[in-house]
């Protein structure tokens, strides 16, 4: 009777140790939940990148507005420059 209790206790302890090892190894190897340290992007980097993109977009919009105003003035003038070039 005593040996069965010891064997049962020993098997329980071995099972717990093996289960803990398996759980830890699966937890460590789960890359979807835990990205590598090389893949981490910090908040300051994202903020500066966002500002850079916003500045780029604003400059692009200013460029488009400037070209649109030039086109509007050409339409109002009836494309005088083009007509002069064709007339030559």
VMD Tcl script that builds the backbone (N, CA, C; Angstrom):
set m [mol new atoms 264]
animate dup $m
set s [atomselect $m all]
$s set {name element resname resid chain x y z} {
  {N N UNK 1 A 0.820 -1.184 0.000}
  {CA C UNK 1 A 0.000 0.000 0.000}
  {C C UNK 1 A 0.869 1.254 0.000}
  {N N UNK 2 A 1.923 1.220 0.770}
  {CA C UNK 2 A 2.789 2.387 0.834}
  {C C UNK 2 A 3.498 2.640 -0.494}
  {N N UNK 3 A 3.881 1.568 -1.189}
  {CA C UNK 3 A 4.586 1.746 -2.459}
  {C C UNK 3 A 3.670 2.321 -3.524}
  {N N UNK 4 A 2.401 1.977 -3.503}
  {CA C UNK 4 A 1.481 2.532 -4.499}
  {C C UNK 4 A 1.277 4.032 -4.278}
  {N N UNK 5 A 1.284 4.460 -3.034}
  {CA C UNK 5 A 1.149 5.891 -2.731}
  {C C UNK 5 A 2.388 6.632 -3.216}
  {N N UNK 6 A 3.574 6.051 -2.951}
  {CA C UNK 6 A 4.819 6.680 -3.394}
  {C C UNK 6 A 4.895 6.745 -4.925}
  {N N UNK 7 A 4.521 5.659 -5.566}
  {CA C UNK 7 A 4.558 5.623 -7.036}
  {C C UNK 7 A 3.536 6.611 -7.608}
  {N N UNK 8 A 2.357 6.677 -7.022}
  {CA C UNK 8 A 1.336 7.625 -7.474}
  {C C UNK 8 A 1.794 9.064 -7.290}
  {N N UNK 9 A 2.396 9.338 -6.142}
  {CA C UNK 9 A 2.912 10.692 -5.890}
  {C C UNK 9 A 4.038 11.050 -6.846}
  {N N UNK 10 A 4.932 10.080 -7.094}
  {CA C UNK 10 A 6.046 10.302 -8.009}
  {C C UNK 10 A 5.544 10.548 -9.432}
  {N N UNK 11 A 4.573 9.765 -9.884}
  {CA C UNK 11 A 4.005 9.955 -11.216}
  {C C UNK 11 A 3.298 11.309 -11.333}
  {N N UNK 12 A 2.655 11.722 -10.275}
  {CA C UNK 12 A 1.988 13.028 -10.269}
  {C C UNK 12 A 3.010 14.146 -10.413}
  {N N UNK 13 A 4.083 14.064 -9.667}
  {CA C UNK 13 A 5.129 15.091 -9.720}
  {C C UNK 13 A 5.789 15.108 -11.100}
  {N N UNK 14 A 6.100 13.919 -11.631}
  {CA C UNK 14 A 6.708 13.843 -12.969}
  {C C UNK 14 A 5.745 14.402 -14.007}
  {N N UNK 15 A 4.488 14.099 -13.897}
  {CA C UNK 15 A 3.489 14.628 -14.831}
  {C C UNK 15 A 3.403 16.141 -14.772}
  {N N UNK 16 A 3.447 16.695 -13.562}
  {CA C UNK 16 A 3.403 18.148 -13.416}
  {C C UNK 16 A 4.643 18.806 -14.022}
  {N N UNK 17 A 5.807 18.212 -13.797}
  {CA C UNK 17 A 7.050 18.777 -14.340}
  {C C UNK 17 A 7.028 18.723 -15.867}
  {N N UNK 18 A 6.630 17.585 -16.426}
  {CA C UNK 18 A 6.566 17.447 -17.885}
  {C C UNK 18 A 5.526 18.402 -18.460}
  {N N UNK 19 A 4.380 18.511 -17.826}
  {CA C UNK 19 A 3.331 19.428 -18.290}
  {C C UNK 19 A 3.796 20.874 -18.263}
  {N N UNK 20 A 4.492 21.238 -17.198}
  {CA C UNK 20 A 5.018 22.609 -17.089}
  {C C UNK 20 A 6.048 22.862 -18.189}
  {N N UNK 21 A 6.904 21.897 -18.460}
  {CA C UNK 21 A 7.911 22.032 -19.513}
  {C C UNK 21 A 7.245 22.192 -20.886}
  {N N UNK 22 A 6.249 21.377 -21.158}
  {CA C UNK 22 A 5.542 21.454 -22.450}
  {C C UNK 22 A 4.842 22.791 -22.588}
  {N N UNK 23 A 4.180 23.247 -21.535}
  {CA C UNK 23 A 3.485 24.536 -21.576}
  {C C UNK 23 A 4.473 25.673 -21.828}
  {N N UNK 24 A 5.599 25.670 -21.124}
  {CA C UNK 24 A 6.605 26.725 -21.297}
  {C C UNK 24 A 7.189 26.704 -22.711}
  {N N UNK 25 A 7.476 25.544 -23.246}
  {CA C UNK 25 A 8.056 25.475 -24.590}
  {C C UNK 25 A 7.062 25.949 -25.643}
  {N N UNK 26 A 5.803 25.622 -25.492}
  {CA C UNK 26 A 4.793 26.105 -26.438}
  {C C UNK 26 A 4.612 27.616 -26.313}
  {N N UNK 27 A 4.659 28.114 -25.114}
  {CA C UNK 27 A 4.513 29.540 -24.879}
  {C C UNK 27 A 5.668 30.315 -25.510}
  {N N UNK 28 A 6.871 29.818 -25.371}
  {CA C UNK 28 A 8.038 30.493 -25.926}
  {C C UNK 28 A 8.032 30.427 -27.451}
  {N N UNK 29 A 7.632 29.310 -28.010}
  {CA C UNK 29 A 7.676 29.128 -29.460}
  {C C UNK 29 A 6.497 29.744 -30.200}
  {N N UNK 30 A 5.537 30.278 -29.507}
  {CA C UNK 30 A 4.375 30.886 -30.158}
  {C C UNK 30 A 4.747 32.288 -30.628}
  {N N UNK 31 A 5.201 32.415 -31.865}
  {CA C UNK 31 A 5.706 33.683 -32.393}
  {C C UNK 31 A 4.576 34.636 -32.776}
  {N N UNK 32 A 3.376 34.138 -32.927}
  {CA C UNK 32 A 2.280 35.034 -33.276}
  {C C UNK 32 A 1.918 35.932 -32.103}
  {N N UNK 33 A 2.018 35.391 -30.914}
  {CA C UNK 33 A 1.710 36.196 -29.730}
  {C C UNK 33 A 2.885 37.053 -29.304}
  {N N UNK 34 A 4.081 36.530 -29.451}
  {CA C UNK 34 A 5.264 37.209 -28.954}
  {C C UNK 34 A 6.238 37.459 -30.098}
  {N N UNK 35 A 6.252 38.681 -30.649}
  {CA C UNK 35 A 7.181 38.958 -31.748}
  {C C UNK 35 A 8.616 39.010 -31.244}
  {N N UNK 36 A 9.545 38.796 -32.151}
  {CA C UNK 36 A 10.958 38.878 -31.799}
  {C C UNK 36 A 11.302 40.317 -31.432}
  {N N UNK 37 A 12.349 40.486 -30.671}
  {CA C UNK 37 A 12.767 41.825 -30.260}
  {C C UNK 37 A 13.179 42.658 -31.472}
  {N N UNK 38 A 13.664 42.024 -32.528}
  {CA C UNK 38 A 14.063 42.753 -33.737}
  {C C UNK 38 A 12.864 43.310 -34.481}
  {N N UNK 39 A 11.699 42.702 -34.316}
  {CA C UNK 39 A 10.497 43.126 -35.027}
  {C C UNK 39 A 9.713 44.215 -34.294}
  {N N UNK 40 A 10.099 44.535 -33.077}
  {CA C UNK 40 A 9.369 45.536 -32.305}
  {C C UNK 40 A 9.634 46.931 -32.854}
  {N N UNK 41 A 8.593 47.749 -32.910}
  {CA C UNK 41 A 8.716 49.142 -33.327}
  {C C UNK 41 A 8.225 49.980 -32.160}
  {N N UNK 42 A 9.047 50.930 -31.762}
  {CA C UNK 42 A 8.712 51.723 -30.594}
  {C C UNK 42 A 7.855 52.927 -30.980}
  {N N UNK 43 A 7.156 53.462 -30.001}
  {CA C UNK 43 A 6.170 54.510 -30.228}
  {C C UNK 43 A 6.802 55.750 -30.871}
  {N N UNK 44 A 7.991 56.129 -30.435}
  {CA C UNK 44 A 8.654 57.303 -30.995}
  {C C UNK 44 A 8.959 57.141 -32.468}
  {N N UNK 45 A 9.317 55.953 -32.879}
  {CA C UNK 45 A 9.613 55.692 -34.286}
  {C C UNK 45 A 8.338 55.831 -35.107}
  {N N UNK 46 A 7.255 55.283 -34.611}
  {CA C UNK 46 A 5.979 55.369 -35.331}
  {C C UNK 46 A 5.527 56.822 -35.441}
  {N N UNK 47 A 5.709 57.586 -34.378}
  {CA C UNK 47 A 5.277 58.979 -34.380}
  {C C UNK 47 A 6.064 59.794 -35.401}
  {N N UNK 48 A 7.373 59.609 -35.445}
  {CA C UNK 48 A 8.180 60.363 -36.409}
  {C C UNK 48 A 7.863 59.929 -37.841}
  {N N UNK 49 A 7.608 58.657 -38.045}
  {CA C UNK 49 A 7.246 58.160 -39.376}
  {C C UNK 49 A 5.903 58.737 -39.807}
  {N N UNK 50 A 4.958 58.811 -38.872}
  {CA C UNK 50 A 3.650 59.379 -39.177}
  {C C UNK 50 A 3.783 60.854 -39.556}
  {N N UNK 51 A 4.611 61.604 -38.812}
  {CA C UNK 51 A 4.813 63.021 -39.127}
  {C C UNK 51 A 5.446 63.183 -40.504}
  {N N UNK 52 A 6.417 62.329 -40.820}
  {CA C UNK 52 A 7.085 62.409 -42.115}
  {C C UNK 52 A 6.080 62.162 -43.241}
  {N N UNK 53 A 5.209 61.167 -43.063}
  {CA C UNK 53 A 4.200 60.875 -44.083}
  {C C UNK 53 A 3.196 62.014 -44.219}
  {N N UNK 54 A 2.802 62.614 -43.092}
  {CA C UNK 54 A 1.865 63.735 -43.150}
  {C C UNK 54 A 2.490 64.919 -43.880}
  {N N UNK 55 A 3.761 65.211 -43.586}
  {CA C UNK 55 A 4.443 66.306 -44.283}
  {C C UNK 55 A 4.533 66.034 -45.774}
  {N N UNK 56 A 4.825 64.809 -46.124}
  {CA C UNK 56 A 4.913 64.439 -47.531}
  {C C UNK 56 A 3.563 64.614 -48.223}
  {N N UNK 57 A 2.504 64.201 -47.563}
  {CA C UNK 57 A 1.170 64.333 -48.138}
  {C C UNK 57 A 0.770 65.804 -48.269}
  {N N UNK 58 A 1.098 66.613 -47.258}
  {CA C UNK 58 A 0.770 68.036 -47.324}
  {C C UNK 58 A 1.501 68.706 -48.474}
  {N N UNK 59 A 2.780 68.378 -48.655}
  {CA C UNK 59 A 3.533 68.960 -49.763}
  {C C UNK 59 A 2.962 68.506 -51.102}
  {N N UNK 60 A 2.547 67.263 -51.184}
  {CA C UNK 60 A 1.928 66.770 -52.411}
  {C C UNK 60 A 0.625 67.502 -52.715}
  {N N UNK 61 A -0.178 67.734 -51.684}
  {CA C UNK 61 A -1.435 68.467 -51.884}
  {C C UNK 61 A -1.180 69.909 -52.296}
  {N N UNK 62 A -0.164 70.550 -51.719}
  {CA C UNK 62 A 0.183 71.915 -52.115}
  {C C UNK 62 A 0.609 71.946 -53.577}
  {N N UNK 63 A 1.362 70.939 -53.980}
  {CA C UNK 63 A 1.816 70.842 -55.363}
  {C C UNK 63 A 0.627 70.689 -56.314}
  {N N UNK 64 A -0.316 69.839 -55.934}
  {CA C UNK 64 A -1.515 69.629 -56.761}
  {C C UNK 64 A -2.337 70.907 -56.824}
  {N N UNK 65 A -2.477 71.607 -55.698}
  {CA C UNK 65 A -3.240 72.859 -55.692}
  {C C UNK 65 A -2.588 73.898 -56.599}
  {N N UNK 66 A -1.250 73.968 -56.556}
  {CA C UNK 66 A -0.547 74.932 -57.392}
  {C C UNK 66 A -0.752 74.604 -58.875}
  {N N UNK 67 A -0.646 73.352 -59.237}
  {CA C UNK 67 A -0.849 72.950 -60.633}
  {C C UNK 67 A -2.287 73.192 -61.070}
  {N N UNK 68 A -3.230 72.946 -60.165}
  {CA C UNK 68 A -4.640 73.170 -60.490}
  {C C UNK 68 A -4.918 74.653 -60.724}
  {N N UNK 69 A -4.321 75.516 -59.908}
  {CA C UNK 69 A -4.535 76.952 -60.105}
  {C C UNK 69 A -3.909 77.412 -61.422}
  {N N UNK 70 A -2.750 76.838 -61.805}
  {CA C UNK 70 A -2.152 77.166 -63.107}
  {C C UNK 70 A -3.058 76.716 -64.244}
  {N N UNK 71 A -3.632 75.523 -64.102}
  {CA C UNK 71 A -4.539 75.015 -65.141}
  {C C UNK 71 A -5.784 75.882 -65.249}
  {N N UNK 72 A -6.317 76.324 -64.111}
  {CA C UNK 72 A -7.495 77.187 -64.135}
  {C C UNK 72 A -7.186 78.507 -64.834}
  {N N UNK 73 A -6.008 79.064 -64.553}
  {CA C UNK 73 A -5.653 80.325 -65.215}
  {C C UNK 73 A -5.464 80.113 -66.717}
  {N N UNK 74 A -4.907 78.978 -67.113}
  {CA C UNK 74 A -4.768 78.677 -68.544}
  {C C UNK 74 A -6.131 78.538 -69.214}
  {N N UNK 75 A -7.060 77.912 -68.547}
  {CA C UNK 75 A -8.401 77.751 -69.110}
  {C C UNK 75 A -9.073 79.112 -69.261}
  {N N UNK 76 A -8.893 79.997 -68.274}
  {CA C UNK 76 A -9.492 81.331 -68.360}
  {C C UNK 76 A -8.899 82.126 -69.512}
  {N N UNK 77 A -7.577 81.970 -69.716}
  {CA C UNK 77 A -6.904 82.716 -70.790}
  {C C UNK 77 A -7.121 82.077 -72.150}
  {N N UNK 78 A -7.703 80.932 -72.188}
  {CA C UNK 78 A -7.955 80.260 -73.455}
  {C C UNK 78 A -6.696 79.620 -74.021}
  {N N UNK 79 A -5.789 79.256 -73.167}
  {CA C UNK 79 A -4.535 78.602 -73.565}
  {C C UNK 79 A -3.768 79.447 -74.580}
  {N N UNK 80 A -3.545 80.740 -74.239}
  {CA C UNK 80 A -2.851 81.676 -75.134}
  {C C UNK 80 A -1.471 81.153 -75.528}
  {N N UNK 81 A -0.735 80.621 -74.560}
  {CA C UNK 81 A 0.621 80.155 -74.855}
  {C C UNK 81 A 0.605 79.029 -75.874}
  {N N UNK 82 A -0.346 78.117 -75.756}
  {CA C UNK 82 A -0.441 76.999 -76.690}
  {C C UNK 82 A -0.804 77.506 -78.075}
  {N N UNK 83 A -1.741 78.445 -78.142}
  {CA C UNK 83 A -2.149 79.006 -79.425}
  {C C UNK 83 A -0.997 79.735 -80.081}
  {N N UNK 84 A -0.187 80.455 -79.276}
  {CA C UNK 84 A 0.971 81.163 -79.829}
  {C C UNK 84 A 1.988 80.178 -80.373}
  {N N UNK 85 A 2.215 79.069 -79.686}
  {CA C UNK 85 A 3.173 78.071 -80.158}
  {C C UNK 85 A 2.680 77.409 -81.445}
  {N N UNK 86 A 1.388 77.164 -81.527}
  {CA C UNK 86 A 0.828 76.539 -82.741}
  {C C UNK 86 A 0.903 77.524 -83.907}
  {N N UNK 87 A 0.687 78.811 -83.642}
  {CA C UNK 87 A 0.681 79.828 -84.694}
  {C C UNK 87 A 2.074 80.012 -85.282}
  {N N UNK 88 A 3.110 79.742 -84.600}
  {CA C UNK 88 A 4.480 79.949 -85.121}
  {C C UNK 88 A 4.765 79.023 -86.193}
}
mol reanalyze $m
mol bondsrecalc $m
mol representation Tube
mol addrep $m
